[in-house]
Amino acid sequence: MNIQELYDLLRNPAFIKAGNEMFYNYYVYRYPASEEYAIRETLHAYAENLKEPEPEMEVLKLNVFDVFCEYLRSQKFGSKFPNMLEYLRDKDHKDPNAVADILTNAAEDYEFMELIQTKIKEHWANENGYRKCYVFLYGFGQMFPYMRTNTFLTKYEPYNSPDDYKFIIFFPGDI
């Protein structure tokens, strides 16, 4: 499927309906990693185009890497560093393997999943006249090797609301 075919699918009333015959509420769109920035521009344009009179949808766009950095900044870490992210930046020069392990563990932490869920709930609570059907998730290439897409889907499962929305996951590379 090319990116235009994905857009057509997103506008298809049968696909739009949350809780349809899909067993899972996510769709993974794969593309060559070399097209990362073009795809990001396109997904932002698609999110805007979906606001048009038909189908009048508002899409939540989440870059999981940006949310992960936000999560690390929110984690307090002693008196020497204002937060976990600053601590890891400092420690990376001394022990990059330990930092990689810490980042992997943090990316799989349920508190990180709860932050993503909070962002989705806040978006859904904003009544502005648009239907809310999709969450565009991207930034998985930036999260590699600390989190893989399948790990995200497994860890997020307890928070998932398949009857409320669909994840459209933009994934650079092969599954």
N, C-alpha and C positions, 0 to 999 in steps of 0.2 A: 504494500500500500504506500502510495506517495503522500506527501503532506496535503495536497489538495483533496485527495480521497478521504483523508482523515477529517478535514473540515466538513466535507459533505456528510460524513457519518455523524459528526457532532450535531449537525442540523436536522438529522433524520428523526422524526417524531418517535419512531419505535425505539431508537437508541437512547433518546433523551430521557424517556420515562425511567425514573429510579425504580429499582426493584423488579425490573422486567425479568425475563427468563435467564438472565446471566447468573451463574452460580456465584461468581465473585463480582464485586463492583469496581473492577479496575480494567483498564485497557492499556497495554504497553505499546507505545509507538517507538520502534527502533529506527535509528538513522546512523549514518556514518559519523564517527566522532569529528571528522574534519568539517562537518556542517554545523557544529555546536552553536556558533553565534548566529548564523542565519536562521536556525530553527528557533532559537530564543526570540529573535525579532518577529518571526512568523507567529509563534504562539501568543505573543503579546498582541499582535494585530488581530489574530483570530478571536482572542478574548474580547477585544473592542468590537469587532464585527458581529459577535453573537449578541450584542446589546441592541442591534437594529430591531426595527418593528417586528420582524419575525426572525428569530424566535424569542426575542426579549429576555435574554439570559445574562446573568452576571457570573463570571467565572472567577474563582479564587485562584490566584497564581502564587505558588509557593516554591521558592528556591530552597531545597532542603539544606544546602550548604550554608546559606545565609541564616536560616533558622537555627542550624547547628551552632554557628558562631554566636548567635544571640543567646542560645542556651549556655554555652561555655562562659560568656560574659556575665550571665546571671548567677553563676556558681561562685560563691565567695571562697577565697583561699588565703587564709592567714592574714598577717599584718604587712608582710613584705610586698605582696602582690594584690592588686585590687580585685582580681577574679582569676578563674581557672585558665582562661585564654591567655592572659598575660604570663601566668606561671609557665604554661606550656611553651610559649614563645621563648622564654628565657631558658627553660630546661632543654629545648630542642638542640641547642648548640652543644650541650654537654652529653646528652644521652638520647639521641634520636630514636633508638629502638624502644626505650621506655615510653617516650612520648607517643609513638605509634600504638603501643599497647593501650595506653590511657585513652587515646582518641577512639580506638576501636570499642573499648568498653563503654565510653561515654555515648558513642553513637548508637549503641544498642541498649542504652539505659531507658527504662520506662518513663522517667521524668522528661526525657527528650520527646518521647512519643506523646506524652501528655501536653507538652507545649504545642506540638502540631495540632493535636485535637482541640486545644483551646483556641488556636487561630481559626480553625474551621468553624467551631461553634460561634465565635464572635462574628464571623462573616455571615453565618446563617441567621444570626439574631438581628442583623441590620436590615430592617424592613425598608426597601427603597423602590418597590414596584417591579423589580426584576425577579424572574424565577432563578433559583440557584440549583444547578444540576451537577456542575463539574468542579473538580479541584484539579488544576494543572500542576503536576509535580515535576520539577526539573532540578538539575544540579547534582544528579547522581554521579556524573563523571568527576565532579569536584570532590565528592565524598569518597571516591575510591582511593585507597583500599580499605578505608575505615568502615564503610558500610556498603553493602551490595543491595540492589533493589529487592531481591528475594528476602533478604534479612529484614529490610524495612517492612515488607508486607507481612511477614511472620510476626514481628514485634508489635506492629500496629493493630493486628487482628482484634485484641480485646477492646479497642476503641472504635473500631470500624462501625459504620452505620450504612449498610448496603441499601437500605430502603430510602435513604435521604440524598445520597449523592454518588457520583462515580469519580474515581481517580482516573485521570488521563496522565499516564506516566511517560515522560519523554526520556528515553534511554539511549545514550550514545554507544553504539556497538552492537555486538551479538549477545543474545541471551545464553 
